[in-house]
Amino acid sequence: MTKRRSSSQYSVAILSRGDAATRRDATPQNSRFVHVFEALTAVGIEARPAIYDESFAEEVREQLLTVDGVLVWVNPIQDGRSRAGLDALLRDVAVRGVWVSAHPDVILKMGTKEVLYRTRSMAWGSDTALYQTAEAMRAELPTRLAAGPRVIKRNRGNGGQGVWKVERLPTSPMLRVLDATKDASEELTLDDFLRRCGEYFENGSVVDQPYQPRLGEGVVRCYMAGDRCAGFGHHKVKALVDSPAVRSEARPRLYTSNADPRFQRLRRFMEGEWTPQLMSLLDIPRYDLPMIWDADFMLGPDLADGTDSYVLGEINVSSVHPYPEEAPAEIARRVFDRLQRKL
């Protein structure tokens, strides 16, 4: 299909999930990505909304084949549906010459929990294990729990789905487990807990990290546009925190620019060291990095010089929203650079 040209040099679609009515009524002005639309227009890119659902996937495919690129905001799991059909569609249009961000293959490399295992040797890493089967988890988890609480994470998920804090009870063979989406822990046998995790192995793996005692001090989210920092978010969390007093201090995430003086050390690490190392370890070329992604960091043990260390908790790639107000302009600049390289 021939790409339809306007007065703009390039064209992109901003793709998100919705029903037929949402697709029919979608405009840049009524989109939650309105500021991204505006930023893209400001750099000379025509941007169009593209609403996806499996029931009209072919219509979406035809739309995407008319643009130079597509920016995708769709959760790994939403309303019980996965991205399997969408990812196949995106791979198809990419083969036909449409630039896709984030490409499903890039998401599999850096946007799943397995990245915590693959980058465990980096400065942001921790004593992380990867279980490919329930049998491996049954054999290895008890030994790791002997050293302290662990955090179990399904390979693909969002919103805390499939994330658990697990610890041994001092005077019982039972385990205390806390679902990240719940407020209260419960006691289970190892077999019962493994049954809870059984579905995670049907099409993926499970990652096991040591619990970070400083989690209650908050999580710093570093937003990236390609290999450049696009801002920060910081919030006190209650997920996986047992203390009622600490949980009561939980606050919504506050967003700041990439110039926030509190996080300049983290910015230097991300731009100068960690992102290049990530690209090298995962074999991701610079121009294939997602146009918007983020890395969540907990505070780790103090370093020898008395400064804080950072421990990576996850990387979000599939559907990063909301984000700092400065991020759309950085996204637009990176998109323009990428399309210039492509065409």
C-alpha positions in Angstrom: 0.0 0.0 0.0 1.3 3.5 -0.9 2.0 5.7 2.0 -0.3 8.8 2.0 1.8 12.0 2.2 0.8 15.3 3.6 2.7 18.6 3.8 4.7 16.9 6.7 7.9 15.1 5.8 7.1 12.1 7.9 4.0 10.4 9.3 3.5 8.2 12.4 0.6 6.5 14.1 0.1 6.5 17.8 -1.4 3.1 18.6 -3.3 2.2 21.8 -6.1 -0.3 22.7 -9.8 0.6 22.5 -13.1 -0.5 21.2 -14.8 0.3 17.8 -16.4 3.5 19.2 -13.1 4.7 20.5 -11.5 4.1 17.1 -14.3 5.9 15.3 -14.1 9.0 17.5 -10.3 9.1 18.0 -8.6 12.4 17.3 -5.3 13.8 18.5 -7.1 16.4 20.6 -9.2 13.8 22.6 -6.3 11.4 23.0 -4.4 10.9 26.4 -1.3 11.4 24.2 -2.3 14.8 23.1 1.0 16.3 24.2 2.9 13.8 22.1 0.8 14.6 19.1 1.5 18.3 19.6 5.3 17.7 20.1 5.4 15.5 16.9 3.6 18.2 14.9 6.1 20.8 16.2 9.0 18.9 14.7 7.2 18.4 11.3 5.8 14.9 11.8 2.1 14.2 11.0 0.7 12.0 13.8 -2.5 10.0 13.6 -4.3 8.0 16.3 -4.6 4.2 15.7 -7.0 2.4 18.0 -6.4 -1.4 18.2 -8.6 -4.4 19.1 -8.4 -8.0 17.9 -11.9 -7.7 16.4 -10.7 -5.1 13.8 -7.0 -6.0 13.6 -7.0 -6.1 9.8 -8.3 -2.6 9.6 -5.5 -1.5 11.9 -2.9 -3.3 9.8 -4.0 -1.5 6.7 -3.8 1.8 8.5 -0.3 1.2 9.8 0.9 0.4 6.3 0.2 4.0 5.3 2.6 5.6 7.7 6.4 5.7 8.2 6.3 4.6 11.8 4.1 3.6 14.7 4.5 4.4 18.4 2.8 1.7 20.5 1.1 2.1 23.9 -0.5 -1.3 24.8 -0.1 -3.1 28.1 1.3 -6.7 28.2 -1.9 -7.8 29.9 -5.1 -5.8 29.9 -8.7 -6.9 30.7 -7.5 -10.5 30.5 -6.0 -10.1 27.0 -2.4 -10.4 26.0 -0.5 -8.7 23.2 0.1 -12.0 21.2 -2.1 -11.0 18.2 -0.9 -7.4 18.2 2.7 -8.4 18.4 2.3 -10.6 15.3 0.7 -7.7 13.5 3.5 -5.3 14.4 6.1 -7.8 13.3 4.3 -8.1 10.0 4.1 -4.3 9.3 7.8 -3.9 10.4 8.8 -6.5 7.8 6.9 -4.4 5.2 9.0 -1.3 6.0 7.1 0.4 8.8 9.3 1.4 11.8 7.8 0.2 15.0 8.6 1.4 18.5 8.8 -0.5 20.7 9.3 -3.5 18.4 8.0 -6.7 20.0 11.4 -8.3 19.7 13.0 -5.3 21.6 10.3 -5.7 24.3 11.2 -9.3 24.7 14.8 -8.3 25.3 14.4 -5.5 27.7 10.7 -5.1 28.6 10.2 -8.3 30.5 11.3 -9.3 34.0 14.0 -11.6 32.5 16.1 -8.5 31.9 16.7 -8.4 35.7 18.5 -11.8 35.3 20.3 -11.0 32.1 21.7 -7.8 33.5 22.4 -9.0 37.0 26.2 -8.5 36.6 25.7 -4.7 36.1 26.0 -2.2 38.9 22.2 -2.1 39.2 22.0 -5.9 39.5 21.4 -8.1 42.5 21.5 -11.9 43.3 18.8 -12.7 40.8 17.6 -16.2 39.7 15.6 -17.3 36.7 13.2 -20.3 36.9 12.2 -21.8 33.6 10.0 -24.5 35.2 8.0 -24.9 38.4 10.2 -27.9 39.2 13.3 -25.6 39.2 11.6 -23.1 41.4 10.6 -25.9 43.9 14.1 -27.1 44.1 15.9 -23.7 44.4 13.6 -21.3 46.1 13.8 -22.8 49.6 17.6 -22.4 49.7 17.3 -18.7 48.6 14.7 -18.0 51.2 17.1 -19.2 53.9 19.1 -16.1 53.2 16.1 -13.7 53.5 12.9 -12.6 51.8 12.7 -12.8 48.1 10.5 -11.1 45.4 9.0 -13.4 42.8 8.0 -11.9 39.5 6.3 -13.4 36.4 8.2 -12.6 33.2 5.4 -10.4 31.6 2.9 -8.4 33.5 2.0 -4.9 34.6 0.4 -3.1 37.5 2.0 -5.5 40.0 0.3 -8.6 38.5 2.3 -11.7 39.3 4.6 -10.0 41.8 5.0 -11.5 45.3 7.1 -11.0 48.4 7.9 -14.4 49.9 9.6 -15.2 53.2 10.0 -18.1 55.6 8.3 -18.1 58.9 10.7 -18.6 61.8 8.8 -21.3 63.6 6.8 -22.9 60.8 7.3 -24.7 57.5 4.8 -22.2 56.0 5.6 -19.3 53.8 4.4 -15.7 54.3 3.4 -14.4 50.9 2.3 -10.9 49.9 0.7 -10.2 46.6 1.8 -6.8 45.2 -1.8 -6.0 44.3 -3.1 -6.7 47.8 -2.8 -5.1 51.2 -2.4 -8.1 53.5 -0.1 -11.1 53.4 -1.2 -14.7 53.9 0.4 -18.0 54.9 0.8 -20.8 52.3 2.8 -24.0 51.9 5.4 -24.0 49.2 3.2 -26.3 47.1 0.2 -23.9 47.5 2.4 -21.0 46.4 3.8 -22.9 43.4 0.2 -23.6 42.3 -0.5 -19.9 42.5 2.5 -19.4 40.1 1.7 -22.3 37.9 0.2 -20.3 35.0 3.3 -18.1 34.9 5.3 -21.0 33.3 2.7 -21.7 30.6 4.3 -19.2 28.3 7.2 -17.7 30.2 9.5 -17.8 33.2 9.8 -16.5 36.7 12.4 -14.2 38.1 13.5 -14.3 41.8 15.2 -11.2 43.4 16.3 -10.5 47.0 13.8 -8.2 48.7 15.3 -4.7 49.2 14.9 -3.5 52.8 14.9 0.2 51.7 11.9 -0.2 49.5 9.8 1.8 51.9 12.0 4.8 51.2 10.5 5.0 47.8 11.1 4.2 44.1 12.8 6.4 41.5 11.6 6.0 38.0 14.0 7.2 35.3 12.3 8.0 32.0 14.3 7.5 28.8 13.7 8.5 25.2 16.1 6.3 23.4 19.4 6.7 25.2 18.6 10.1 26.7 17.0 10.8 30.0 13.5 12.5 29.6 12.7 13.1 33.3 12.1 11.4 36.6 9.3 10.2 38.8 9.5 9.5 42.6 7.0 8.0 44.9 6.6 6.3 48.3 5.1 2.8 47.6 2.9 0.5 49.6 3.2 -2.6 47.3 5.2 -5.3 49.1 5.6 -3.2 52.2 4.5 -4.9 55.4 4.7 -2.0 57.8 1.4 -0.3 58.3 3.2 2.9 59.3 5.3 2.9 56.1 2.3 2.0 53.9 0.4 4.9 55.3 3.1 7.2 53.9 2.6 6.0 50.3 2.1 8.8 47.9 1.3 9.2 44.2 4.3 9.5 41.9 5.6 13.1 41.4 7.2 13.9 38.1 10.2 16.2 37.5 12.4 17.1 34.6 15.7 15.5 33.7 17.4 18.5 35.4 16.1 17.6 38.9 19.3 18.0 41.0 18.3 15.1 43.3 18.7 12.6 40.5 21.7 13.8 38.4 23.9 11.0 39.6 21.4 8.5 38.5 21.0 10.3 35.2 24.8 10.1 34.6 24.7 6.4 35.3 21.8 5.8 32.9 23.1 7.9 30.0 26.8 7.3 30.4 27.1 3.8 31.6 24.0 1.6 32.2 22.1 2.2 28.9 25.2 1.5 26.8 25.9 -1.6 28.9 22.3 -2.7 28.5 22.5 -2.3 24.7 25.7 -4.3 24.6 24.4 -7.2 26.8 21.1 -7.5 25.0 22.4 -6.7 21.5 20.1 -3.7 20.9 21.3 -1.0 18.5 20.9 2.5 19.7 18.3 3.4 17.1 16.2 0.4 18.1 15.8 1.6 21.7 12.2 2.5 22.5 11.2 6.1 22.1 9.8 6.0 25.6 10.8 3.5 28.3 11.6 3.7 32.0 13.6 2.0 34.7 12.4 1.6 38.3 15.1 1.8 41.0 15.0 1.0 44.6 17.7 2.1 47.0 20.3 -0.5 47.8 23.1 -0.8 50.4 25.3 2.2 50.9 28.5 2.2 48.8 32.0 2.4 50.2 32.0 6.2 49.6 28.8 6.6 51.6 26.5 7.2 48.5 23.4 5.2 47.8 23.4 2.3 45.4 20.5 1.7 43.0 18.9 -1.7 42.4 16.8 -2.2 39.3 13.3 -3.4 40.0 11.9 -3.5 36.4 12.0 -1.9 33.0 8.7 -0.7 31.5 8.6 -0.6 27.7 5.1 -1.6 26.4 2.9 1.2 27.7 4.8 4.0 29.6 2.2 6.5 30.7 1.9 9.0 32.3 5.4 10.6 32.1 7.0 13.9 33.0 5.6 16.9 31.0 9.0 17.4 29.4 9.0 13.9 27.9 6.9 14.5 24.7 9.4 17.0 23.3 12.2 14.5 23.9 10.2 11.7 22.3 9.5 13.8 19.3 13.1 14.7 18.8 14.1 11.0 19.0 11.3 10.0 16.6 12.5 12.6 14.0 16.1 11.4 14.3 15.0 7.8 13.9 12.8 8.5 10.8 15.6 10.4 9.2 17.8 7.4 9.6 15.1 5.0 8.2 14.2 7.0 5.1 
